[in-house]
Amino acid sequence: MKVTIAIDSFKGSLSSLQAGDAVREGILRVYGDAAVQVRPLADGGEGTVEALTVGMGGELQTVTVTG
């Protein structure tokens, strides 16, 4: 069985990836041989930067700016 999980965050509780990992764990408890992929999802609010960064294989960088 192949499963793709794309779930938005639970505001203030779980990020998109944390929620997806929890669902994946539940699926694997029942279907131990399932091929489960977790894909981040966001609607433009909180978690969007993380979803885009992880989903596109990027990395976050910190930059100091002035003005």
C-alpha positions in Angstrom: 0.0 0.0 0.0 1.3 3.5 -0.9 0.1 6.5 1.2 0.9 10.2 0.8 0.1 12.4 3.8 -0.3 16.1 3.2 -1.8 17.8 6.2 -1.8 21.4 7.4 -0.5 22.3 10.8 -2.7 22.3 14.0 -2.2 26.0 15.0 -0.2 26.3 18.2 0.0 22.5 18.6 1.7 20.6 15.7 3.6 21.7 12.6 2.5 20.2 9.3 5.4 17.7 9.5 4.7 16.8 13.1 1.0 16.1 12.3 2.0 14.1 9.2 4.5 12.0 11.2 1.8 11.2 13.8 -0.6 10.0 11.1 2.2 8.0 9.5 2.9 6.3 12.8 -0.7 5.3 13.1 -0.9 3.9 9.6 2.3 1.9 10.1 0.9 0.4 13.3 -1.9 -1.1 11.3 -0.2 -1.6 7.9 3.4 -2.2 8.8 4.5 -2.7 5.2 2.9 0.5 3.9 5.1 2.9 1.9 4.2 6.2 3.6 5.4 9.6 2.5 4.8 12.8 4.5 4.6 16.0 2.5 4.3 19.4 4.2 1.3 21.6 3.5 0.4 25.2 4.4 -2.3 27.7 3.4 -0.1 30.8 3.5 -0.2 31.3 7.3 2.0 29.9 9.9 4.2 27.1 8.8 4.3 28.2 5.1 8.1 28.9 5.2 8.8 25.5 6.8 6.5 23.7 4.3 8.1 25.4 1.3 11.7 24.9 2.6 11.2 21.2 3.4 9.0 20.5 0.3 11.5 21.9 -2.1 14.6 20.5 -0.4 15.9 23.9 0.7 17.5 25.2 3.8 16.8 28.1 6.1 19.4 30.8 6.4 19.6 33.6 8.8 20.6 37.0 7.4 21.2 40.2 9.4 19.8 43.3 7.7 19.7 47.0 8.6 17.3 49.9 7.9 
